[in-house]
């Protein structure tokens, strides 16, 4: 469970009630480097979606992110592990660089297990320090 320890503004509370809650099939595990993301799903696509969502939930409270824009991300790898890494890295790049996009939700559109290619779409908005909290505690 993800517990947030901050006072929500009225705007943040309104956003939380406006949209459905985030489907969380992940947990955070302690790790000497920082944190380990443990995610699961009924399909490999769902597991990819969930571990990437876990990464963004660790950055901010996705419940206050509004699905105002869409972004499509594609990635390739040499094997399944590098595909996952490159997939998460591609999403993280678009968060760290212009347009500073943070997805509230993302879906894998296609996953090619032979050629190790993936396409996905995310719904979210531009990250805003005034709107999206960063100081949080995670269980």
The first five atom37 places (N, CA, C, CB, O) and aatype in JSON, in Angstrom:
{
  "aatype": [20, 20, 20, 20, 20, 20, 20, 20, 20, 20, 20, 20, 20, 20, 20, 20, 20, 20, 20, 20, 20, 20, 20, 20, 20, 20, 20, 20, 20, 20, 20, 20, 20, 20, 20, 20, 20, 20, 20, 20, 20, 20, 20, 20, 20, 20, 20, 20, 20, 20, 20, 20, 20, 20, 20, 20, 20, 20, 20, 20, 20, 20, 20, 20, 20, 20, 20, 20, 20, 20, 20, 20, 20, 20, 20, 20, 20, 20, 20, 20, 20, 20, 20, 20, 20, 20, 20, 20, 20, 20, 20, 20, 20, 20, 20, 20, 20, 20, 20, 20, 20, 20, 20, 20, 20, 20, 20, 20, 20, 20, 20, 20, 20, 20, 20, 20, 20, 20, 20, 20, 20, 20, 20, 20, 20, 20, 20, 20, 20, 20, 20, 20, 20, 20, 20, 20, 20, 20, 20],
  "atom_mask": [
    [1, 1, 1, 1, 1],
    [1, 1, 1, 1, 1],
    [1, 1, 1, 1, 1],
    [1, 1, 1, 1, 1],
    [1, 1, 1, 1, 1],
    [1, 1, 1, 1, 1],
    [1, 1, 1, 1, 1],
    [1, 1, 1, 1, 1],
    [1, 1, 1, 1, 1],
    [1, 1, 1, 1, 1],
    [1, 1, 1, 1, 1],
    [1, 1, 1, 1, 1],
    [1, 1, 1, 1, 1],
    [1, 1, 1, 1, 1],
    [1, 1, 1, 1, 1],
    [1, 1, 1, 1, 1],
    [1, 1, 1, 1, 1],
    [1, 1, 1, 1, 1],
    [1, 1, 1, 1, 1],
    [1, 1, 1, 1, 1],
    [1, 1, 1, 1, 1],
    [1, 1, 1, 1, 1],
    [1, 1, 1, 1, 1],
    [1, 1, 1, 1, 1],
    [1, 1, 1, 1, 1],
    [1, 1, 1, 1, 1],
    [1, 1, 1, 1, 1],
    [1, 1, 1, 1, 1],
    [1, 1, 1, 1, 1],
    [1, 1, 1, 1, 1],
    [1, 1, 1, 1, 1],
    [1, 1, 1, 1, 1],
    [1, 1, 1, 1, 1],
    [1, 1, 1, 1, 1],
    [1, 1, 1, 1, 1],
    [1, 1, 1, 1, 1],
    [1, 1, 1, 1, 1],
    [1, 1, 1, 1, 1],
    [1, 1, 1, 1, 1],
    [1, 1, 1, 1, 1],
    [1, 1, 1, 1, 1],
    [1, 1, 1, 1, 1],
    [1, 1, 1, 1, 1],
    [1, 1, 1, 1, 1],
    [1, 1, 1, 1, 1],
    [1, 1, 1, 1, 1],
    [1, 1, 1, 1, 1],
    [1, 1, 1, 1, 1],
    [1, 1, 1, 1, 1],
    [1, 1, 1, 1, 1],
    [1, 1, 1, 1, 1],
    [1, 1, 1, 1, 1],
    [1, 1, 1, 1, 1],
    [1, 1, 1, 1, 1],
    [1, 1, 1, 1, 1],
    [1, 1, 1, 1, 1],
    [1, 1, 1, 1, 1],
    [1, 1, 1, 1, 1],
    [1, 1, 1, 1, 1],
    [1, 1, 1, 1, 1],
    [1, 1, 1, 1, 1],
    [1, 1, 1, 1, 1],
    [1, 1, 1, 1, 1],
    [1, 1, 1, 1, 1],
    [1, 1, 1, 1, 1],
    [1, 1, 1, 1, 1],
    [1, 1, 1, 1, 1],
    [1, 1, 1, 1, 1],
    [1, 1, 1, 1, 1],
    [1, 1, 1, 1, 1],
    [1, 1, 1, 1, 1],
    [1, 1, 1, 1, 1],
    [1, 1, 1, 1, 1],
    [1, 1, 1, 1, 1],
    [1, 1, 1, 1, 1],
    [1, 1, 1, 1, 1],
    [1, 1, 1, 1, 1],
    [1, 1, 1, 1, 1],
    [1, 1, 1, 1, 1],
    [1, 1, 1, 1, 1],
    [1, 1, 1, 1, 1],
    [1, 1, 1, 1, 1],
    [1, 1, 1, 1, 1],
    [1, 1, 1, 1, 1],
    [1, 1, 1, 1, 1],
    [1, 1, 1, 1, 1],
    [1, 1, 1, 1, 1],
    [1, 1, 1, 1, 1],
    [1, 1, 1, 1, 1],
    [1, 1, 1, 1, 1],
    [1, 1, 1, 1, 1],
    [1, 1, 1, 1, 1],
    [1, 1, 1, 1, 1],
    [1, 1, 1, 1, 1],
    [1, 1, 1, 1, 1],
    [1, 1, 1, 1, 1],
    [1, 1, 1, 1, 1],
    [1, 1, 1, 1, 1],
    [1, 1, 1, 1, 1],
    [1, 1, 1, 1, 1],
    [1, 1, 1, 1, 1],
    [1, 1, 1, 1, 1],
    [1, 1, 1, 1, 1],
    [1, 1, 1, 1, 1],
    [1, 1, 1, 1, 1],
    [1, 1, 1, 1, 1],
    [1, 1, 1, 1, 1],
    [1, 1, 1, 1, 1],
    [1, 1, 1, 1, 1],
    [1, 1, 1, 1, 1],
    [1, 1, 1, 1, 1],
    [1, 1, 1, 1, 1],
    [1, 1, 1, 1, 1],
    [1, 1, 1, 1, 1],
    [1, 1, 1, 1, 1],
    [1, 1, 1, 1, 1],
    [1, 1, 1, 1, 1],
    [1, 1, 1, 1, 1],
    [1, 1, 1, 1, 1],
    [1, 1, 1, 1, 1],
    [1, 1, 1, 1, 1],
    [1, 1, 1, 1, 1],
    [1, 1, 1, 1, 1],
    [1, 1, 1, 1, 1],
    [1, 1, 1, 1, 1],
    [1, 1, 1, 1, 1],
    [1, 1, 1, 1, 1],
    [1, 1, 1, 1, 1],
    [1, 1, 1, 1, 1],
    [1, 1, 1, 1, 1],
    [1, 1, 1, 1, 1],
    [1, 1, 1, 1, 1],
    [1, 1, 1, 1, 1],
    [1, 1, 1, 1, 1],
    [1, 1, 1, 1, 1],
    [1, 1, 1, 1, 1],
    [1, 1, 1, 1, 1],
    [1, 1, 1, 1, 1],
    [1, 1, 1, 1, 1]
  ],
  "atom_positions": [
    [[0.84, -1.19, 0.0], [0.0, 0.0, 0.0], [0.88, 1.24, 0.0], [-0.95, 0.0, 1.21], [1.94, 1.26, 0.62]],
    [[0.44, 2.24, -0.69], [1.17, 3.48, -0.84], [0.52, 4.54, 0.03], [1.22, 3.93, -2.33], [-0.59, 4.98, -0.25]],
    [[1.19, 4.95, 1.08], [0.65, 5.96, 1.98], [1.3, 7.3, 1.69], [0.87, 5.55, 3.46], [2.52, 7.39, 1.62]],
    [[0.5, 8.32, 1.53], [1.01, 9.66, 1.27], [0.86, 10.49, 2.54], [0.27, 10.32, 0.08], [-0.22, 10.55, 3.14]],
    [[1.94, 11.13, 2.93], [1.94, 11.97, 4.12], [2.15, 13.42, 3.71], [3.04, 11.52, 5.11], [3.25, 13.95, 3.82]],
    [[1.11, 14.06, 3.24], [1.15, 15.47, 2.9], [-0.27, 16.0, 2.96], [1.8, 15.71, 1.5], [-1.24, 15.24, 2.83]],
    [[-0.38, 17.27, 3.14], [-1.69, 17.91, 3.15], [-2.1, 18.2, 1.72], [-1.68, 19.22, 4.0], [-1.42, 18.93, 1.0]],
    [[-3.21, 17.62, 1.32], [-3.69, 17.83, -0.04], [-4.43, 19.16, -0.15], [-4.59, 16.68, -0.48], [-5.17, 19.55, 0.75]],
    [[-4.2, 19.82, -1.26], [-4.95, 21.04, -1.54], [-6.37, 20.65, -1.97], [-4.24, 21.91, -2.65], [-6.64, 19.48, -2.26]],
    [[-7.24, 21.62, -2.01], [-8.6, 21.36, -2.48], [-8.59, 20.87, -3.92], [-9.48, 22.61, -2.35], [-9.39, 20.02, -4.3]],
    [[-7.67, 21.43, -4.74], [-7.56, 21.0, -6.14], [-7.15, 19.53, -6.22], [-6.52, 21.88, -6.89], [-7.71, 18.78, -7.03]],
    [[-6.2, 19.11, -5.39], [-5.76, 17.72, -5.4], [-6.88, 16.78, -4.96], [-4.54, 17.54, -4.49], [-7.07, 15.71, -5.54]],
    [[-7.63, 17.18, -3.95], [-8.75, 16.37, -3.48], [-9.83, 16.25, -4.57], [-9.36, 16.99, -2.2], [-10.41, 15.18, -4.75]],
    [[-10.08, 17.34, -5.28], [-11.09, 17.32, -6.35], [-10.67, 16.39, -7.48], [-11.32, 18.74, -6.9], [-11.5, 15.67, -8.04]],
    [[-9.39, 16.4, -7.81], [-8.89, 15.52, -8.88], [-9.05, 14.06, -8.47], [-7.41, 15.82, -9.2], [-9.46, 13.23, -9.28]],
    [[-8.72, 13.75, -7.22], [-8.83, 12.37, -6.74], [-10.25, 11.85, -6.84], [-8.35, 12.27, -5.31], [-10.46, 10.67, -7.16]],
    [[-11.23, 12.69, -6.58], [-12.62, 12.23, -6.64], [-13.18, 12.23, -8.06], [-13.48, 13.1, -5.75], [-14.18, 11.57, -8.33]],
    [[-12.54, 12.98, -8.96], [-13.03, 13.11, -10.33], [-12.74, 11.88, -11.19], [-12.41, 14.32, -10.99], [-13.53, 11.53, -12.07]],
    [[-11.61, 11.21, -10.93], [-11.17, 10.09, -11.77], [-11.16, 8.8, -10.96], [-9.77, 10.37, -12.35], [-11.04, 8.83, -9.74]],
    [[-11.28, 7.65, -11.65], [-11.22, 6.36, -10.94], [-9.86, 6.17, -10.28], [-11.51, 5.2, -11.92], [-8.85, 6.73, -10.72]],
    [[-9.85, 5.39, -9.23], [-8.59, 5.15, -8.53], [-7.63, 4.35, -9.41], [-8.84, 4.4, -7.2], [-8.05, 3.65, -10.33]],
    [[-6.35, 4.46, -9.11], [-5.3, 3.78, -9.86], [-5.31, 2.3, -9.48], [-3.9, 4.42, -9.58], [-5.32, 1.95, -8.3]],
    [[-5.31, 1.43, -10.49], [-5.24, -0.01, -10.26], [-3.8, -0.38, -9.94], [-5.76, -0.81, -11.51], [-2.94, -0.38, -10.82]],
    [[-3.53, -0.69, -8.69], [-2.15, -0.95, -8.25], [-1.94, -2.44, -8.02], [-1.83, -0.16, -6.98], [-2.52, -3.04, -7.11]],
    [[-1.1, -3.01, -8.86], [-0.67, -4.39, -8.69], [0.84, -4.38, -8.55], [-1.13, -5.3, -9.9], [1.57, -4.98, -9.34]],
    [[1.29, -3.69, -7.53], [2.72, -3.59, -7.28], [2.95, -3.25, -5.82], [3.38, -2.53, -8.2], [2.04, -2.86, -5.09]],
    [[4.2, -3.41, -5.42], [4.62, -3.04, -4.07], [6.07, -2.6, -4.14], [4.43, -4.22, -3.07], [6.79, -2.88, -5.1]],
    [[6.49, -1.9, -3.1], [7.87, -1.45, -2.99], [8.57, -2.31, -1.95], [7.95, 0.07, -2.62], [8.05, -2.52, -0.85]],
    [[9.73, -2.79, -2.31], [10.53, -3.6, -1.4], [11.83, -2.85, -1.1], [10.82, -5.01, -2.01], [12.36, -2.15, -1.96]],
    [[12.32, -3.01, 0.12], [13.58, -2.37, 0.5], [14.72, -2.91, -0.33], [13.86, -2.56, 1.99], [14.76, -4.09, -0.67]],
    [[15.65, -2.03, -0.63], [16.84, -2.41, -1.38], [17.96, -1.48, -0.94], [16.6, -2.32, -2.94], [17.72, -0.31, -0.64]],
    [[19.18, -1.99, -0.89], [20.3, -1.18, -0.41], [20.52, 0.06, -1.28], [21.57, -2.01, -0.37], [20.94, 1.1, -0.76]],
    [[20.25, -0.02, -2.56], [20.44, 1.14, -3.45], [19.34, 2.18, -3.25], [20.47, 0.69, -4.91], [19.63, 3.38, -3.28]],
    [[18.12, 1.77, -3.05], [17.01, 2.68, -2.83], [15.73, 1.88, -2.65], [16.86, 3.68, -4.0], [15.26, 1.7, -1.53]],
    [[15.16, 1.42, -3.76], [13.9, 0.69, -3.7], [13.87, -0.35, -4.81], [12.69, 1.65, -3.81], [14.49, -0.19, -5.86]],
    [[13.15, -1.41, -4.55], [12.92, -2.44, -5.56], [11.44, -2.41, -5.9], [13.38, -3.87, -5.07], [10.59, -2.41, -5.01]],
    [[11.13, -2.37, -7.18], [9.74, -2.37, -7.64], [9.33, -3.8, -7.93], [9.56, -1.46, -8.9], [9.96, -4.48, -8.75]],
    [[8.28, -4.26, -7.27], [7.76, -5.61, -7.48], [6.35, -5.46, -8.04], [7.78, -6.46, -6.15], [5.46, -4.98, -7.35]],
    [[6.16, -5.87, -9.29], [4.86, -5.71, -9.95], [4.43, -7.02, -10.58], [4.92, -4.6, -11.01], [5.25, -7.88, -10.88]],
    [[3.13, -7.15, -10.79], [2.6, -8.37, -11.39], [1.34, -8.03, -12.2], [2.27, -9.43, -10.3], [0.78, -6.94, -12.09]],
    [[0.94, -8.97, -13.01], [-0.26, -8.82, -13.82], [-0.69, -10.17, -14.35], [-0.04, -7.83, -14.97], [0.07, -11.14, -14.26]],
    [[-1.88, -10.25, -14.89], [-2.37, -11.51, -15.43], [-1.76, -11.81, -16.79], [-3.9, -11.49, -15.53], [-1.85, -12.93, -17.29]],
    [[-1.13, -10.8, -17.4], [-0.4, -10.98, -18.66], [0.95, -10.27, -18.53], [-1.22, -10.41, -19.89], [1.16, -9.46, -17.63]],
    [[1.85, -10.58, -19.44], [3.14, -9.9, -19.45], [2.95, -8.4, -19.73], [4.08, -10.53, -20.51], [3.66, -7.57, -19.16]],
    [[2.0, -8.07, -20.59], [1.71, -6.67, -20.88], [1.3, -5.93, -19.61], [0.6, -6.56, -21.95], [1.77, -4.82, -19.35]],
    [[0.43, -6.55, -18.82], [-0.01, -5.94, -17.57], [1.15, -5.76, -16.6], [-1.09, -6.79, -16.92], [1.23, -4.74, -15.92]],
    [[2.03, -6.73, -16.53], [3.2, -6.63, -15.65], [4.09, -5.45, -16.07], [4.01, -7.95, -15.66], [4.57, -4.71, -15.22]],
    [[4.3, -5.28, -17.38], [5.07, -4.13, -17.88], [4.38, -2.82, -17.5], [5.25, -4.22, -19.43], [5.03, -1.88, -17.05]],
    [[3.06, -2.77, -17.67], [2.3, -1.57, -17.32], [2.43, -1.26, -15.83], [0.82, -1.74, -17.69], [2.64, -0.11, -15.44]],
    [[2.3, -2.29, -15.01], [2.31, -2.1, -13.57], [3.67, -1.68, -13.02], [1.87, -3.37, -12.89], [3.73, -0.82, -12.14]],
    [[4.75, -2.27, -13.52], [6.06, -1.88, -13.0], [6.4, -0.45, -13.4], [7.16, -2.85, -13.5], [7.06, 0.27, -12.65]],
    [[5.95, -0.03, -14.57], [6.19, 1.35, -15.0], [5.31, 2.31, -14.2], [5.92, 1.51, -16.51], [5.75, 3.41, -13.85]],
    [[4.08, 1.91, -13.92], [3.21, 2.71, -13.06], [3.81, 2.82, -11.67], [1.8, 2.1, -12.99], [3.75, 3.88, -11.05]],
    [[4.38, 1.73, -11.16], [5.03, 1.76, -9.84], [6.15, 2.79, -9.82], [5.58, 0.37, -9.48], [6.32, 3.51, -8.83]],
    [[6.91, 2.86, -10.89], [8.0, 3.83, -10.98], [7.45, 5.25, -10.84], [8.78, 3.68, -12.32], [8.0, 6.07, -10.1]],
    [[6.37, 5.55, -11.56], [5.81, 6.9, -11.5], [5.1, 7.16, -10.18], [4.84, 7.11, -12.66], [5.1, 8.3, -9.69]],
    [[4.49, 6.14, -9.59], [3.87, 6.31, -8.27], [4.92, 6.6, -7.21], [3.07, 5.06, -7.89], [4.63, 7.27, -6.21]],
    [[6.12, 6.11, -7.42], [7.2, 6.38, -6.48], [7.66, 7.84, -6.59], [8.39, 5.43, -6.73], [8.15, 8.42, -5.62]],
    [[7.49, 8.43, -7.76], [7.89, 9.82, -8.01], [6.86, 10.79, -7.44], [8.07, 10.06, -9.51], [7.23, 11.79, -6.81]],
    [[5.58, 10.52, -7.65], [4.52, 11.41, -7.18], [3.24, 10.61, -6.95], [4.27, 12.56, -8.19], [3.18, 9.42, -7.26]],
    [[2.25, 11.27, -6.42], [0.94, 10.66, -6.19], [0.14, 10.73, -7.49], [0.19, 11.39, -5.02], [-0.35, 11.8, -7.86]],
    [[0.02, 9.6, -8.18], [-0.67, 9.59, -9.47], [-2.15, 9.9, -9.35], [-0.49, 8.25, -10.14], [-2.8, 10.22, -10.35]],
    [[-2.7, 9.83, -8.15], [-4.11, 10.14, -7.96], [-4.42, 11.6, -8.27], [-4.54, 9.81, -6.54], [-5.58, 11.94, -8.53]],
    [[-3.4, 12.47, -8.26], [-3.63, 13.88, -8.56], [-3.17, 14.25, -9.97], [-2.92, 14.76, -7.54], [-3.18, 15.43, -10.34]],
    [[-2.77, 13.26, -10.76], [-2.4, 13.48, -12.16], [-3.66, 13.34, -13.0], [-1.28, 12.47, -12.64], [-4.39, 12.36, -12.88]],
    [[-3.91, 14.32, -13.84], [-5.1, 14.29, -14.69], [-4.76, 13.76, -16.08], [-5.73, 15.69, -14.79], [-3.7, 14.09, -16.63]],
    [[-5.65, 12.94, -16.67], [-5.41, 12.4, -18.01], [-5.81, 13.4, -19.1], [-6.19, 11.09, -18.2], [-6.78, 13.18, -19.82]],
    [[-5.05, 14.48, -19.21], [-5.39, 15.57, -20.13], [-4.73, 15.43, -21.49], [-4.99, 16.88, -19.52], [-5.21, 15.99, -22.47]],
    [[-3.64, 14.67, -21.57], [-2.9, 14.49, -22.81], [-2.56, 13.02, -22.97], [-1.6, 15.36, -22.83], [-2.63, 12.24, -22.02]],
    [[-2.19, 12.65, -24.18], [-1.72, 11.29, -24.42], [-0.3, 11.33, -24.96], [-2.65, 10.53, -25.41], [0.13, 12.31, -25.57]],
    [[0.42, 10.26, -24.72], [1.76, 10.11, -25.26], [1.96, 8.65, -25.63], [2.85, 10.59, -24.25], [1.58, 7.76, -24.87]],
    [[2.55, 8.42, -26.78], [2.87, 7.06, -27.2], [4.37, 6.84, -27.08], [2.4, 6.79, -28.66], [5.17, 7.71, -27.43]],
    [[4.73, 5.68, -26.57], [6.14, 5.32, -26.37], [6.38, 3.97, -27.02], [6.5, 5.28, -24.84], [5.58, 3.04, -26.89]],
    [[7.49, 3.87, -27.74], [7.93, 2.6, -28.32], [9.33, 2.3, -27.8], [7.91, 2.65, -29.89], [10.11, 3.22, -27.52]],
    [[9.63, 1.02, -27.67], [10.97, 0.62, -27.23], [11.31, -0.72, -27.86], [11.05, 0.54, -25.68], [10.43, -1.48, -28.27]],
    [[12.61, -1.0, -27.92], [13.12, -2.27, -28.43], [14.19, -2.78, -27.48], [13.68, -2.11, -29.88], [14.77, -2.01, -26.71]],
    [[14.43, -4.07, -27.56], [15.49, -4.65, -26.75], [16.1, -5.86, -27.43], [14.96, -5.05, -25.38], [15.61, -6.3, -28.47]],
    [[17.15, -6.38, -26.86], [17.8, -7.58, -27.39], [17.25, -8.85, -26.77], [19.28, -7.51, -27.16], [17.43, -9.94, -27.31]],
    [[16.58, -8.69, -25.64], [15.91, -9.78, -24.94], [14.81, -9.16, -24.09], [16.93, -10.63, -24.06], [14.64, -7.94, -24.1]],
    [[14.07, -9.97, -23.36], [12.93, -9.46, -22.61], [13.36, -8.51, -21.49], [12.13, -10.61, -22.03], [12.68, -7.52, -21.22]],
    [[14.49, -8.8, -20.84], [14.96, -7.95, -19.75], [15.38, -6.57, -20.26], [16.13, -8.62, -19.01], [15.04, -5.55, -19.66]],
    [[16.12, -6.55, -21.38], [16.53, -5.24, -21.93], [15.33, -4.5, -22.5], [17.61, -5.43, -23.02], [15.31, -3.27, -22.5]],
    [[14.33, -5.22, -22.98], [13.11, -4.57, -23.46], [12.41, -3.86, -22.31], [12.16, -5.6, -24.12], [11.99, -2.72, -22.45]],
    [[12.28, -4.53, -21.18], [11.65, -3.91, -20.02], [12.44, -2.67, -19.59], [11.55, -4.91, -18.85], [11.85, -1.62, -19.34]],
    [[13.75, -2.81, -19.5], [14.6, -1.68, -19.11], [14.42, -0.51, -20.08], [16.08, -2.11, -19.06], [14.22, 0.63, -19.65]],
    [[14.49, -0.79, -21.37], [14.37, 0.28, -22.38], [12.98, 0.9, -22.38], [14.69, -0.28, -23.76], [12.83, 2.1, -22.63]],
    [[11.97, 0.09, -22.12], [10.59, 0.58, -22.03], [10.45, 1.58, -20.88], [9.61, -0.59, -21.85], [9.92, 2.68, -21.06]],
    [[10.92, 1.18, -19.71], [10.83, 2.06, -18.55], [11.7, 3.3, -18.75], [11.26, 1.31, -17.27], [11.31, 4.4, -18.36]],
    [[12.86, 3.12, -19.35], [13.77, 4.24, -19.6], [13.15, 5.24, -20.57], [15.1, 3.73, -20.15], [13.32, 6.45, -20.4]],
    [[12.45, 4.76, -21.58], [11.8, 5.66, -22.55], [10.72, 6.5, -21.87], [11.2, 4.85, -23.72], [10.6, 7.69, -22.13]],
    [[9.93, 5.86, -21.0], [8.92, 6.61, -20.26], [9.57, 7.61, -19.32], [8.02, 5.65, -19.47], [9.12, 8.76, -19.23]],
    [[10.62, 7.19, -18.62], [11.31, 8.08, -17.69], [11.94, 9.26, -18.41], [12.37, 7.31, -16.91], [11.94, 10.38, -17.9]],
    [[12.49, 9.02, -19.6], [13.08, 10.11, -20.38], [12.06, 11.2, -20.66], [13.65, 9.57, -21.7], [12.37, 12.39, -20.55]],
    [[10.84, 10.82, -21.02], [9.8, 11.8, -21.33], [9.28, 12.51, -20.09], [8.66, 11.14, -22.05], [8.61, 13.54, -20.19]],
    [[9.57, 11.94, -18.93], [9.27, 12.63, -17.68], [10.38, 13.63, -17.34], [9.08, 11.62, -16.53], [10.11, 14.74, -16.88]],
    [[11.62, 13.23, -17.58], [12.78, 14.05, -17.2], [13.13, 15.14, -18.21], [13.98, 13.17, -17.0], [13.83, 16.09, -17.87]],
    [[12.67, 15.02, -19.42], [12.96, 16.0, -20.48], [11.64, 16.55, -21.01], [13.8, 15.35, -21.63], [10.56, 16.01, -20.75]],
    [[11.75, 17.61, -21.76], [10.56, 18.19, -22.35], [9.82, 17.12, -23.13], [10.92, 19.39, -23.25], [10.42, 16.53, -24.03]],
    [[8.58, 16.83, -22.87], [7.54, 17.65, -22.29], [7.27, 17.41, -20.8], [6.29, 17.44, -23.05], [6.25, 17.86, -20.3]],
    [[8.16, 16.71, -20.08], [8.0, 16.45, -18.64], [6.66, 15.77, -18.36], [8.1, 17.75, -17.84], [5.93, 16.13, -17.44]],
    [[6.35, 14.78, -19.19], [5.05, 14.09, -19.15], [5.04, 13.02, -18.07], [4.74, 13.45, -20.52], [5.96, 12.21, -17.96]],
    [[3.98, 13.02, -17.26], [3.8, 11.97, -16.27], [2.44, 11.31, -16.53], [3.88, 12.53, -14.8], [1.41, 11.98, -16.52]],
    [[2.44, 10.0, -16.75], [1.18, 9.32, -17.04], [0.43, 8.92, -15.77], [1.43, 8.09, -17.9], [1.03, 8.42, -14.82]],
    [[-0.85, 9.14, -15.77], [-1.7, 8.63, -14.7], [-1.92, 7.13, -14.92], [-3.06, 9.4, -14.64], [-1.97, 6.33, -13.98]],
    [[-2.06, 6.79, -16.19], [-2.3, 5.4, -16.58], [-1.6, 5.15, -17.9], [-3.83, 5.09, -16.69], [-1.49, 6.05, -18.73]],
    [[-1.13, 3.93, -18.09], [-0.55, 3.57, -19.38], [-0.97, 2.16, -19.74], [0.98, 3.7, -19.36], [-1.22, 1.32, -18.88]],
    [[-1.03, 1.92, -21.04], [-1.42, 0.61, -21.57], [-0.45, 0.19, -22.65], [-2.87, 0.64, -22.12], [-0.01, 1.01, -23.46]],
    [[-0.11, -1.08, -22.66], [0.7, -1.64, -23.74], [-0.24, -1.92, -24.9], [1.47, -2.95, -23.28], [-1.22, -2.65, -24.75]],
    [[0.06, -1.35, -26.05], [-0.75, -1.54, -27.26], [-0.34, -2.83, -27.96], [-0.6, -0.34, -28.21], [-1.18, -3.6, -28.41]],
    [[0.97, -3.05, -28.05], [1.46, -4.29, -28.67], [2.78, -4.68, -28.03], [1.62, -4.11, -30.2], [3.59, -3.83, -27.65]],
    [[2.99, -5.98, -27.94], [4.22, -6.54, -27.4], [4.66, -7.68, -28.31], [4.03, -7.04, -25.92], [3.98, -8.7, -28.42]],
    [[5.78, -7.49, -28.97], [6.34, -8.49, -29.88], [7.41, -9.25, -29.1], [6.94, -7.82, -31.18], [8.51, -8.75, -28.88]],
    [[7.07, -10.47, -28.69], [7.98, -11.28, -27.87], [9.1, -11.94, -28.68], [7.2, -12.35, -27.14], [10.07, -12.44, -28.1]],
    [[8.98, -11.96, -29.99], [10.01, -12.55, -30.84], [11.09, -11.52, -31.17], [9.38, -13.1, -32.14], [12.28, -11.8, -31.06]],
    [[10.65, -10.32, -31.58], [11.59, -9.26, -31.96], [11.86, -8.27, -30.83], [11.05, -8.52, -33.16], [12.63, -7.32, -31.0]],
    [[11.23, -8.49, -29.67], [11.43, -7.67, -28.48], [11.16, -6.18, -28.75], [12.84, -7.85, -27.95], [12.03, -5.33, -28.59]],
    [[9.92, -5.92, -29.18], [9.46, -4.56, -29.43], [8.16, -4.33, -28.68], [9.27, -4.3, -30.96], [7.37, -5.25, -28.49]],
    [[7.96, -3.1, -28.25], [6.76, -2.76, -27.49], [6.27, -1.38, -27.89], [7.03, -2.83, -25.97], [7.06, -0.47, -28.16]],
    [[4.95, -1.23, -27.92], [4.29, 0.06, -28.15], [3.31, 0.28, -27.02], [3.58, 0.12, -29.55], [2.63, -0.66, -26.58]],
    [[3.23, 1.51, -26.54], [2.32, 1.8, -25.45], [1.78, 3.22, -25.57], [3.01, 1.62, -24.09], [2.29, 4.04, -26.33]],
    [[0.73, 3.47, -24.82], [0.13, 4.8, -24.77], [-0.11, 5.14, -23.3], [-1.21, 4.87, -25.6], [-0.47, 4.28, -22.5]],
    [[0.08, 6.4, -22.97], [-0.17, 6.87, -21.61], [-1.06, 8.09, -21.62], [1.15, 7.19, -20.9], [-1.04, 8.89, -22.56]],
    [[-1.85, 8.22, -20.57], [-2.73, 9.36, -20.39], [-2.27, 10.1, -19.14], [-4.23, 8.93, -20.26], [-2.17, 9.51, -18.07]],
    [[-1.98, 11.37, -19.29], [-1.48, 12.13, -18.15], [-1.37, 13.6, -18.48], [-0.14, 11.6, -17.71], [-2.18, 14.16, -19.23]],
    [[-0.35, 14.23, -17.91], [-0.16, 15.66, -18.11], [1.28, 16.04, -17.84], [-1.1, 16.46, -17.2], [2.1, 15.21, -17.45]],
    [[1.59, 17.3, -18.07], [2.92, 17.81, -17.79], [3.12, 17.89, -16.28], [3.14, 19.2, -18.46], [2.25, 18.37, -15.56]],
    [[4.27, 17.42, -15.82], [4.57, 17.45, -14.39], [4.67, 18.89, -13.92], [5.88, 16.68, -14.08], [5.27, 19.73, -14.58]],
    [[4.09, 19.16, -12.75], [4.06, 20.5, -12.19], [4.36, 20.4, -10.7], [2.68, 21.2, -12.44], [3.6, 19.78, -9.96]],
    [[5.46, 21.0, -10.25], [5.85, 20.92, -8.84], [4.8, 21.5, -7.9], [7.16, 21.63, -8.63], [4.7, 21.06, -6.75]],
    [[4.03, 22.47, -8.37], [2.99, 23.05, -7.53], [1.79, 22.13, -7.36], [2.53, 24.37, -8.11], [1.05, 22.24, -6.38]],
    [[1.6, 21.23, -8.29], [0.43, 20.34, -8.27], [0.77, 18.92, -7.82], [-0.19, 20.3, -9.65], [-0.02, 18.29, -7.13]],
    [[1.94, 18.44, -8.21], [2.3, 17.04, -7.98], [3.33, 16.93, -6.86], [2.85, 16.41, -9.27], [4.48, 17.35, -7.03]],
    [[2.94, 16.37, -5.72], [3.85, 16.28, -4.57], [5.0, 15.32, -4.83], [3.09, 15.84, -3.33], [4.86, 14.32, -5.53]],
    [[6.15, 15.64, -4.23], [7.31, 14.76, -4.34], [7.71, 14.18, -3.0], [8.47, 15.5, -4.95], [8.3, 13.1, -2.95]],
    [[7.42, 14.85, -1.93], [7.79, 14.37, -0.61], [6.73, 13.37, -0.14], [7.94, 15.54, 0.4], [5.59, 13.76, 0.14]],
    [[7.1, 12.11, -0.05], [6.14, 11.1, 0.35], [6.84, 9.93, 0.99], [5.31, 10.62, -0.85], [8.05, 9.76, 0.85]],
    [[6.09, 9.13, 1.69], [6.57, 7.91, 2.32], [5.9, 6.75, 1.62], [6.28, 7.9, 3.86], [4.73, 6.82, 1.25]],
    [[6.63, 5.68, 1.44], [6.09, 4.49, 0.78], [6.24, 3.3, 1.7], [6.78, 4.23, -0.58], [7.27, 3.12, 2.35]],
    [[5.21, 2.48, 1.74], [5.3, 1.22, 2.49], [5.99, 0.18, 1.65], [3.9, 0.72, 2.91], [6.16, -0.96, 2.09]]
  ]
}
